[in-house]
Amino acid sequence: MNWLYQLNLEKFLLFTLVLTRVSGLTMTAPIYGTKDVPIRIRALLAVALALLIAPTQWHVAVAYPGTIVNYLVFLGSELMIGVCLGLGIVILFSGIQLAGQMIGRVSGLLLADVFDPTSGESVPTFSQVLFLVALAVFVCIGGHRMVMAGLLDTFQGIPPGSFTPWDVPAFQTVSGSTGPLHGSIAGTLVLLLQQSFELGIRASVPVVTAVLLSILVLGLIGRTMPQFNILMVGFGFNSMLALALMSLTLGASVWAFQEQIEPTLQTLFDALHAYL
């Protein structure tokens, strides 16, 4: 009976490691981990995915942790992989939300905010519109399937229980690196933050530029015609201009977001596979 107990213990240990990695993704990634989805649904999804993935990993030999501390370290390492995948996608979506915040601030509509259940706070209307449109595009092009395929690939490249923090220097470089941060998890997140900020700039430039030019023209009119109530006219005009240009450039903004999805996922996968 000892061998049966040992076998069941190994399978249970392997299942918990798989479940922890899957949970890290389902609790953070868009579509899977949005807060407007009940926590019970997300937990059920994580368990269902773990039940499907665990049988494919029965051949993996997981070292017995021995102590609770070592077991928690194993769980934390698996959680780190799933969270890194989900966090990378969240950073990409934050770029498109940044574009909405910039448009709202320049146009004077920053006070027109709505409650966002994903972040748990109020966000500008433009940010919420861009986020929802980008989320729809993400689903339409199969981004959620790409994320899940990447998660499955991590089990092939990084078996459960083989990824530990002390084996992964925070600023480790890989072949072909161009700097001390390139190729590391920390460096990858910094790179994704940079790309996300650039995405926000690209998505908001048309509207922001037009509104700033409008403010400049209205300022010149106000200087030459002091009797003209520029404050009353300017606020409404800038708001209408921002709404009109937003409707015209929404497709271009979403297109820039779509082009960034696949490179972002590939960067995340390469960063995780760099430690094999």
N, C-alpha and C positions, 0 to 999 in steps of 0.2 A: 504493500500500500504506500510505502514511502516514495516509490518512483511515480506513482499516480499523483500523489500530493505535489511532488516536485514539478511534474509536467503541468498540472493545473496552475501552480504558482507562476511558472514561466509564461504561460499563456495569458494569465491575468496581468502580469507585469507588462508584457508586450502590448496588450490591449489598452492599458491605461496610458502608455506612452503614445500610442497612436491617437487615442482620444484627446490627449492634451495638445498634440500638434494640430489636430483638426479644430479643436476648440479655439486655439489662438487665432486661426483664420476666420472662423465663423463669428467670432465676437468682435472683430475689428474691420474686416473688409466690407466695402459697400455691397449692397444687395443682401449679403449673408448676415452682416453684423450691424445693420442700421437699428437705431434705438426704437424706431416705430414698429419694429417686429417684436412681439412679446418674447421675453427671455425664455419661456418654456418652449416656444417654437424653435428658437436658436439652439437650445440645449438638445431638443429632440433631433434636430438636423445633424448636430455634431455626433450624437450617439449613432444615428443611422449611418452616417458616412464612415464612422470608425468600425462599425460592424461589417461594412462592405470592404474596407481596406485591410483590416486586421488579418483575415484569412490569407491574403497575398503575402503577408510578412511572417507566416509561421516558421519559415526556414531560417529566420534571423536569430542568431544566438545572442541574447541579451545578458550582459554580465549581472550577476546577482548583486544588488546594492549593498547588502549587509546591514546597513543602518538606515534609520529614517532620514538622516541628513543627506546621505548619498542618494536616496530615492527622491528626495525633494530637488536635489540638484539635477537629476535626470529629467524630472518633470519640468523644471524651469528651463532646461536646455531645449526640450521639445516645444515648450510654449514660445520660446524665443523665435523659433523658425516660423511658426504660424503667424505670430504677431508681426514679424518682419515683412512677410508677404502682404498681410492686410494693411499694415501701416504705410507701405509703399504706395498702394492704391489710394489710400486716404490722402496722402500728401499730394498726389496728382489731382484729386478732386478739389483740394484746398486752393489750388492755383486758379481754377475756374471760378471759385467763390471769391477769390481775391479780386478778380476782374470786376465782378458785380459790386464789390465794396468800393473800388476806385470810381466806377461810373456813378454810383449813388452819392459819393462824397463830392465829386466835381459838379454834378448836376443839381445838388441841393436836395436830393430825395433820400438822403441817408436816414432821415427820421421815419420814413415810410417802411418800417420793418415788420417782419412776421416771425412767429415762433417756429424754430426749426427743431423738430424732435430728434434729428440725428445728432446735433451738437448740444441740445438741451438749452439753448439760449436764443435770443432774438437776433435775426440777421436781416440785412437789407433785402428788399423785394427783388432787386436785380440779382443778387447772389443766389436767392432761392430759385429764381427762374432758370438761371444758367445751370445751377446744380441739377435740377430736375431734368432739364433737357439733356445735359451731359450723361446723367444716369440712364435715360432712355436710350441714348446712342450706345452707351456701354453695353447694355443688354442686347440691343439690335445687332451689334457686330460680334456678339459672342464673347464679350470680355469676361463674363462670369465663368464661362467654360474654360477660357484661357487660364484664369486664376486656379480653377480646380485642377486643370491638367498640370499646371506648375506645381501644385501641392503633391500630386501623385508622383511627379518626377523627383521631388525631394526624397520620397521614400526609396526610390531606386538609387539615387546618388548618396543620400545620407540615411542609412538604415536607423531605425529607432534605437536609442541608447548609445549611438556612436558620436554624438555631437555634444561636446562639453565645453563650458566657457574657457577653461584653462588651456584648451587646445587651440583656441582662436584668439590670437592677439587682436586687440581692438583696432590697431592701425597696421595690420599686416599687409604687405604688398604682394602682388602676383606678377607673373611674367607679363611684360609689355606694359607695366604701369608707368604713368607719367608723373606721379607724385606720391607722397607718403600716405595719402588717404585713398588712393585709387585701388579698388579691388577689395576693400574691407567693408564690413557691415556699416560701421560708422561713416566711412567715406561714401558708401552708396547712398545712405540717407541724406548726407550733405549734398551729394550730386542731384538727388531727386528734389530736394528743396530748391536748389538752383534752377532746375528745369521747371519746377512748378511756378516759381516766381516769374520766369521768362514767359511761361504760358499765360499767366495773368496779365502781363504787360502786353503781349501780342493780342490777346482777346479784347482788351479794353482800349487800345490805342486809337482806333477810329473814332469812337464816341468821345473819349477824353479830349482828343485833339480838337474835334469840332466844337465841343462845349467851351474849351479854353479860348478858341478863336472868337466864339460868340461873346464871351465875357469881355475880351479885349475890345471888340467892336462896340459893344454896349457902353464900355467905359469911355471910349473916345466920344461917343454920342453924348454921354452925360457931361463930359467936360465942355463940349462945344454948345450944348443946349442945357444950361443949368435948370431951366424951368420944367424940363422933362423928367417925370418921376421914373427914374431908371430902375429903382428897386422893385416897384410894383410890376413893371413890364418885364424886367430881366428874369425874375424868378420863374414866371409862367413860360416865358419863351425858352429858357434853358431846359426846363422840364419837358416841354413838347419836343424840343430838338433831340434830347437824349432818348426819349421814347421812340421817336421816328427812326433815328439812326440805330438804335438797339434792335428794332424789328428788321432793319435792312442788313445788319451785320451779324445777326444771330447765327446764321448758317456758317459764316466764315469762322466765328469763334468756336463753334462746335467742331468744325473741320480741323482746326488746329488742335483741339483736345483729342480728336480721334487719331490723328497722326502720332500723338505722343503716347498712346496706350501701349502699343506693342514694344517700342523701345524701353519703356519703363519696366514692363514685365520681364523683358530679356535682361535688363540690368540687374534686377532683383535675383533672377535665377542664376546668372553668372556669379554674383557675389556669394550666393550660398554654395554653389558648386566649387568655388575657388578653394575651399577648405578640405576638399577630399584628399 
